[in-house]
Amino acid sequence: MHIPLQNYLDPNEPSMNVVDRAKFLALLEGRKAVSFSGHTHTTEHHYFGATDGFMGPRRIIIMC
């Protein structure tokens, strides 16, 4: 994807993050998934879990 699900620069800024991240993560429940994005010029790893809206059996790793 082009826009990161979340970034460390400003994780709440809509222009730099996916605003419906919880809805997207809900679609991935029960699946093994990896997401890559290329919008920014940083390298970050995020581990999304229940507090982020991902209710799968394990946390999901997002690299951007």
N, C-alpha and C positions, 0 to 999 in steps of 0.2 A: 504494500500500500504506500501511498505517497506521504500522507500526514501521519506522524507517530501517534500511537494510542495515548502515550504520555511522554513527557520529557522532563528532565531535571531542571532546565532553565526556568520554566514557569509551568508547573503541572496543572494549573487551573486556567491558563490562558486559552480561550477557545480557538484563536487563530493558529495555535501551535500544537494542539492536541485534538483528538477525536472527541467531540462533545457528547456523543451517545455511546461511549465506551462500554458502559454496563450492559446495554442492549446487545452490542456486538459480542461481548464476552459470554452472555447468556446463550447465544447461538452456538458457541463452541463447547458447551457443557457436554460431558461424556465423550469427548473426542480428544485425541492427541493432536496438538496443533503447535505450530511455530509461526510467528509473524515477523516479517522483515519490512522495514520502511526506509526511505531515503530522502526525506524532506530536509533534514538538518545536516550539519557537518560535524556531528558529534557521534560518539559510540556510547550507547547506554544499554543496560540490561535491566528489565523490570520484571518482577515476580508478582503477578496478580493472583489474588485469592478471594475469599468470601467477602472481605471488607471492600473489595473493588468491584464486586458484582459477578465474579466468576465462581460458580458453585460446583465446579467439577471436583473429582476425588483428590486431585493434587493441584498445586499452583501451576499457572501457565507462565512460561518464560517468553518475554517479548524482547527482541533485539532491534534496536534502531540506530 
